[in-house]
Structures are given as structure tokens and as C-alpha cells.
């Protein structure tokens, strides 16, 4: 599986012991409309199952799940089988996160 980083904690913060909170990242991503399901037998990994926009629910794909949100202490990102697909999806999420942060500011 290929891993594509969405955001990374600055090295200075890592040196001070600061890291990402799994609960906060998961809640924030769900607040963007994404629905997540825990990956069975894996720690800090969640399948993206669907997206809800304007009250409508959209499935990502039929069949087996493809994209995983991986939350590490120093970074979080997307894991999936395809390199370009994961890179593209990570970029889409980065854009959504940036827009949500600007809207909140």
C-alpha cells in the first residue's frame, strides 16, 4: 500500500513532544462530511466509506474499500493501492482542510 501524507507536524513541535490527536483529526475529517469506519485489526486507521454533502450521501465505490485515513503521531495521510489515486485524494483533502480552516478563521 502507498502512503500519501496530508499534513506533517513541524520538526520543532515533534522535538517538544507535540503530536496529532487521533480523536481530533478523526472528528475534523468527519466534520468535512466524510464517513469513516475503523480498519479491523489496525490501530489508528480508518476506511473512507462515503461523503455527505448538502444532506446527500455519496458512496466512494461499490465493493471493497480502497482509501484509508492513517493517523500517526507526527503526520496523517491516505493509504491506498494506487499511487496516483492516493496522491490525488490526499490533495483533495488538503484543499478541503485549508478551506474549512479559512472559513473558521
ABEGO torsion letter per residue (X at the ends): XBBBBABBBBAAAAAAGBBBBAAAAAAAAAAAGBBBBBBBGBBGBBBBABBBBGGBBBBABBEBBABBBBBBAABBBBBBABAAAAAAAAAAAAAAAAAAAAAAX
